Amino acid sequence: MPALSGELVVFGFASLLVLAFALLMVVQKTPVRSVLSLVVTFFGLSVLAILLAAPFIAALQIFVYAGAILVLFLFVIMLLNLKEEAADKDDRPVQRTLGLLVALALGGLLAGATLRAPLPPRGTPTGTPIPMPDEIPALGRLLFSDYLLAFEVLSLLLLVAAVGALLLSKRRFE
Amino acid sequence: MSPALAAALEGAAKIAFVWGVVLGAVLPNLIWVERRMAGLIQDRPGPNRVGPFGLFQAIADILKMFMKEDVVPMYADRLLHTIAPLILLVPAMSTFAVIPFGSSIRLFDRDISLVVADVNIGILYVFALTSIGIYGLVLAGWASNNKFALMGGLRSSAQVISYELAMGIAAISVFLAAGSLRLTKVVEYQASGTFLGFLPLWNCFPQALGCMIFVVSAFAETNRLPFDHPEAEAELVAGYHTEYSAFRFGMFFMAEYLNLIAASAMMATLYFGGWSLPGLHLTGIPGGVVSIAVFAAKTGFFIFLFVWVRWTLPRFRFDQLMNLGWKVFLPLALLNLIVTGALVLWGVI
């Protein structure tokens, strides 16, 4: 049993926050409140990223996901003026079952991978905080060397999605 | 005293100093400056009854807000209606943590760098907080259960996201030149040399285009005229805060001014050399104090600019605002990024 360190307390708090608000997002009936629960979840995730000494990821989590994508979600929900979710008529039983199966498989995969991962050596904390390096240049170098192909493929995917969205919305207006 | 305790005390002292100055000195005087400037520009006296030159007007304004009744409309989403002003206010107050307000000062045998938290994601932290602040506006609009408020909230989400893009890309060029996201490094870089031999290496010279985009976008980000569409009183009553009264309205008011101060400080830091002044290399306590004064003067100029523009320019149409953001500023910001990249690559800056 590890000693109750500050890190553990923050980890426990952030994880509880993430799990609780992720659950709240699913069971919430008002779409706007669901989006807000997801925002809190992202906050928790970014705290976890900071614990892993990755503040850049933490900031992006807030800036991109909470700050841009979810605001657009909110924008659409408000534009359509969705007050409450429509009553649940289970008219897609196949999709529902498939969704459940995929979720279970993914959960199993993640749990398996986590359990198999080697534990880091448990040393006594020295009490001096690890200095955080400027990780952004290193990250940029990796993106444009080792992961160049994946990076370019992802960019292309986003471009295709953007062009597709434009095409679809344009066709509706003509 | 143990080093950890000393560091904690130092941090607490810096937080107290920054919030003390911003909330205790800048904010009330800003209210006075705005109202007196409005008077000056509109050829009328402005508030001049409370105290000498009306200097205590801010106290009267704030007291009034606390005395009024706090009304929550029927059928409003009570929870969200209550927390929306807080969601706006808390990020607005936290932005100041990463802005370096001076070089460094030596007190009690400690070198104290004049920034609350010198984090390695400086600029991103500021952008992340501003983007959280939008939720305050959007939720205030939605939770009020009022058509005008909803329109204001919708507008703010569309507007802020559009301009954040151009603003972010303009800011990328700044840290491309400085080679770091740390705001202290950005200031040190600008203090480090000259541009073309005779100008200070302030980013506003090599990146004049980016600087212009950043400054104009900041007006849209802080919902100030000519881009104050989320409240646009001629069309939307009072926009997102139509249904707010008393101290909750006061919180919106305060957050708007805090955002304005933070935006001014960011402009001074990113593009105008922060606390540095060419030819001025004082050290020790006078050096620290002078650097704070230089930073305050630069920030003060941009605050003045915000007020000046508000009472001079009319409001744009909303489609003009959107066109400007997406079709003019975004391509120009990308152009600025490419040019800056080339300059950095060839070692010009």
Interface residues (C-beta under 8 A of the other chain):
Chain A: T30 V32 R33 L36 V39 P55 F56 A58 A59 L60 I62 F63 A66 G67 A68 V71 L72 L74 F75 M78 L79 N81 M132 P133 D134 E135 I136 P137
Chain B: D77 L80 V119 N120 I121 L124 Y125 F127 A128 T130 S131 I132 I134 Y135 V138 L139 G141 W142 L150 G153 L154 S157 A158 V160 I161 E164 G179 S180 L181 R182
